[in-house]
Amino acid sequence: MAQAGDRVPFTIDIARTALIVVDMQNDFVRVGAPQEVPDARTTIPVIRSLLDRFHALERPVVYTRFLAGPAETLMWRWSPELAPPRQSCWLGVRRTYGDVEGEREGPAVIDELTPTPGDSVIDKYGYGAFHRTRLHDLLLAHGVDTVVVVGTVTQICVDETVRGAFELGLRAVLVEDGVSSFDPALHDATIRNVAMKFGRVMTAAELLTELPGT
């Protein structure tokens, strides 16, 4: 995707770049999930391709997991699925889904994108991956100044993560075909806004071409 004015605000130095996979969890991605985002399933191959490249390049990969419960928070007013009886994204709550056999824990990362032993998992109780988490410290410890962001939901947790990176002075790349939403209009508006003021917007193919190992 072209940036505002067709400018490229920064180039990617893979030696200082990490991949962040936002909230690709059973309770968001699987068929029949309490907070299902059907389009998230279409991004799985894209995210997988980026995981493979970042692992091959031995660069940091960070997964985020949104958690809720057991006590009510302000977020429940906007996401009532978090409350009993559905208990979306509660640790220890298992359920069945329409596209896989057997039970899965709701907040767990989907099987197709299971973290490897070398990956990091950051738990959060809010939208943004940097808010009250150890993510920034983790990235600094790896010498990271650029993050590539994929996952769901585009206009909520993905957007807040990109903005959080920007506010901390980190460069952000939003992978256009690696993020998903339940609202196409908000998805498109968020991508346009990020490209205008917060980071680079690229397709996975464009990003992979710019990274080593093509």
C-alpha positions as CSV (number, residue, x, y, z in Angstrom):
1,M,0.0,0.0,0.0
2,A,1.4,3.4,-0.9
3,Q,2.1,5.8,2.0
4,A,0.7,9.3,2.2
5,G,2.4,11.2,-0.6
6,D,4.1,7.9,-1.8
7,R,6.8,8.4,0.8
8,V,8.6,5.6,2.7
9,P,9.2,7.0,6.2
10,F,11.8,4.4,7.1
11,T,13.6,1.3,5.8
12,I,13.5,-2.0,7.7
13,D,16.6,-3.2,9.5
14,I,15.9,-6.8,10.2
15,A,18.6,-6.9,12.8
16,R,16.5,-4.5,14.9
17,T,13.0,-5.8,14.0
18,A,10.5,-8.1,15.8
19,L,7.2,-9.6,14.8
20,I,4.2,-9.1,17.0
21,V,1.2,-11.4,16.5
22,V,-1.8,-9.8,18.2
23,D,-4.6,-11.9,19.7
24,M,-4.8,-14.8,17.3
25,Q,-6.7,-16.8,20.0
26,N,-9.4,-19.5,19.9
27,D,-12.1,-17.2,21.3
28,F,-11.5,-14.7,18.4
29,V,-10.6,-16.9,15.5
30,R,-12.3,-20.3,15.7
31,V,-15.8,-20.9,14.2
32,G,-18.5,-20.2,16.7
33,A,-16.1,-18.4,19.1
34,P,-17.7,-16.0,21.6
35,Q,-16.0,-13.0,19.8
36,E,-15.6,-14.6,16.4
37,V,-13.8,-12.6,13.7
38,P,-14.3,-14.8,10.6
39,D,-11.8,-12.8,8.5
40,A,-9.1,-13.7,11.0
41,R,-9.0,-17.2,9.6
42,T,-8.1,-15.8,6.1
43,T,-4.9,-14.3,7.6
44,I,-3.5,-17.5,9.0
45,P,-1.4,-18.4,5.9
46,V,-0.1,-14.9,5.7
47,I,0.9,-14.8,9.4
48,R,2.4,-18.3,9.0
49,S,4.6,-17.1,6.2
50,L,5.9,-14.2,8.3
51,L,6.5,-16.5,11.3
52,D,8.6,-18.8,9.1
53,R,10.7,-16.0,7.8
54,F,11.3,-14.4,11.2
55,H,12.2,-17.8,12.7
56,A,14.6,-18.5,9.9
57,L,16.2,-15.1,10.4
58,E,16.4,-15.8,14.2
59,R,14.5,-12.6,15.0
60,P,12.2,-12.2,18.0
61,V,8.5,-13.3,17.7
62,V,6.1,-12.1,20.3
63,Y,2.5,-13.3,20.7
64,T,-0.1,-11.3,22.7
65,R,-3.1,-12.9,24.4
66,F,-6.0,-10.9,25.6
67,L,-7.3,-12.1,29.0
68,A,-10.5,-11.4,30.9
69,G,-12.0,-12.4,34.2
70,P,-12.7,-13.2,36.9
71,A,-13.7,-9.7,38.1
72,E,-15.7,-7.3,36.0
73,T,-13.8,-4.5,34.3
74,L,-14.9,-1.5,32.3
75,M,-14.3,-3.4,29.1
76,W,-17.2,-5.7,29.9
77,R,-19.6,-2.9,29.1
78,W,-18.4,-2.9,25.5
79,S,-17.7,-6.6,25.2
80,P,-20.4,-8.4,27.2
81,E,-19.1,-11.7,25.9
82,L,-16.4,-11.4,28.5
83,A,-18.9,-11.9,31.3
84,P,-20.5,-15.1,32.5
85,P,-21.9,-17.3,31.1
86,R,-19.8,-17.0,28.0
87,Q,-16.5,-16.1,29.8
88,S,-14.6,-15.2,26.6
89,C,-10.9,-15.3,27.0
90,W,-10.9,-16.5,30.6
91,L,-7.9,-18.6,31.6
92,G,-9.0,-22.2,32.3
93,V,-12.3,-21.9,30.4
94,R,-12.4,-24.5,27.6
95,R,-15.0,-24.9,24.9
96,T,-15.6,-26.6,21.6
97,Y,-15.6,-24.8,18.2
98,G,-17.0,-25.6,14.8
99,D,-13.8,-26.0,12.9
100,V,-11.7,-28.2,15.1
101,E,-12.2,-31.5,17.0
102,G,-12.1,-31.5,20.8
103,E,-12.0,-28.7,23.4
104,R,-9.6,-25.8,23.4
105,E,-8.8,-23.2,26.0
106,G,-10.4,-19.9,24.9
107,P,-7.5,-17.6,25.3
108,A,-4.9,-19.9,23.8
109,V,-3.2,-19.1,20.5
110,I,-4.8,-21.1,17.7
111,D,-3.2,-24.5,16.8
112,E,-2.1,-23.3,13.4
113,L,0.1,-20.6,14.9
114,T,1.3,-22.2,18.1
115,P,4.3,-20.4,19.6
116,T,7.6,-22.2,19.4
117,P,9.8,-22.6,22.5
118,G,11.9,-19.5,21.5
119,D,8.9,-17.2,21.1
120,S,7.5,-14.9,23.8
121,V,3.9,-14.7,24.9
122,I,2.6,-11.4,26.5
123,D,-0.7,-11.5,28.4
124,K,-2.7,-8.3,28.5
125,Y,-6.0,-7.2,30.0
126,G,-6.5,-4.3,27.7
127,Y,-6.4,-3.5,24.0
128,G,-2.9,-2.3,23.4
129,A,0.0,-4.8,23.7
130,F,2.2,-2.2,25.4
131,H,-0.3,-1.0,28.1
132,R,0.8,-2.3,31.5
133,T,2.8,-5.2,30.0
134,R,6.5,-6.1,29.8
135,L,6.5,-5.9,26.0
136,H,8.6,-2.7,25.7
137,D,11.3,-4.0,28.1
138,L,11.4,-7.3,26.2
139,L,11.9,-5.5,22.9
140,L,14.6,-3.2,24.3
141,A,16.4,-6.2,25.7
142,H,16.6,-7.6,22.1
143,G,17.8,-4.3,20.6
144,V,14.5,-3.8,18.7
145,D,13.4,-0.5,17.4
146,T,11.0,-1.7,14.7
147,V,7.9,-3.9,15.1
148,V,5.9,-5.7,12.4
149,V,2.3,-6.1,13.5
150,V,-0.2,-8.7,12.4
151,G,-3.3,-10.2,14.1
152,T,-6.8,-9.1,15.1
153,V,-8.8,-6.9,15.5
154,T,-7.5,-4.2,13.1
155,Q,-9.3,-1.2,14.6
156,I,-9.0,-2.3,18.2
157,C,-6.1,-4.2,19.6
158,V,-3.9,-4.0,16.4
159,D,-4.5,-0.3,16.1
160,E,-3.7,0.3,19.8
161,T,-0.5,-1.7,19.5
162,V,0.7,0.3,16.5
163,R,-0.1,3.5,18.3
164,G,1.6,2.3,21.5
165,A,4.7,1.5,19.5
166,F,4.7,5.0,18.0
167,E,4.2,6.7,21.3
168,L,7.3,4.8,22.6
169,G,9.4,5.9,19.7
170,L,9.3,2.5,17.9
171,R,8.8,2.2,14.2
172,A,5.8,0.1,13.2
173,V,4.9,-1.8,10.1
174,L,1.3,-2.9,9.7
175,V,0.8,-5.9,7.4
176,E,-2.3,-5.1,5.5
177,D,-3.3,-8.6,4.6
178,G,-2.1,-10.0,8.0
179,V,-4.8,-8.1,10.0
180,S,-8.5,-8.7,10.2
181,S,-11.8,-7.2,11.4
182,F,-15.5,-7.8,11.7
183,D,-16.1,-4.3,10.2
184,P,-14.6,-3.7,6.7
185,A,-15.2,0.0,6.9
186,L,-13.3,0.4,10.2
187,H,-10.6,-2.0,8.9
188,D,-10.0,0.2,5.9
189,A,-10.1,3.4,7.8
190,T,-7.6,2.2,10.3
191,I,-5.2,1.1,7.6
192,R,-5.5,4.5,5.9
193,N,-4.9,6.3,9.2
194,V,-1.9,4.2,10.2
195,A,-0.3,4.9,6.8
196,M,-0.9,8.6,7.1
197,K,0.4,9.1,10.7
198,F,1.7,6.1,12.6
199,G,3.7,3.6,10.5
200,R,4.3,1.8,7.2
201,V,1.5,-0.2,5.7
202,M,2.7,-3.1,3.5
203,T,1.4,-6.4,2.2
204,A,3.1,-9.5,3.3
205,A,4.6,-10.0,-0.1
206,E,6.0,-6.5,-0.1
207,L,7.5,-7.1,3.4
208,L,9.0,-10.4,2.5
209,T,10.6,-8.9,-0.6
210,E,12.3,-6.3,1.6
211,L,13.5,-8.8,4.2
212,P,16.6,-10.9,3.8
213,G,16.2,-14.5,2.6
214,T,13.9,-13.7,-0.4
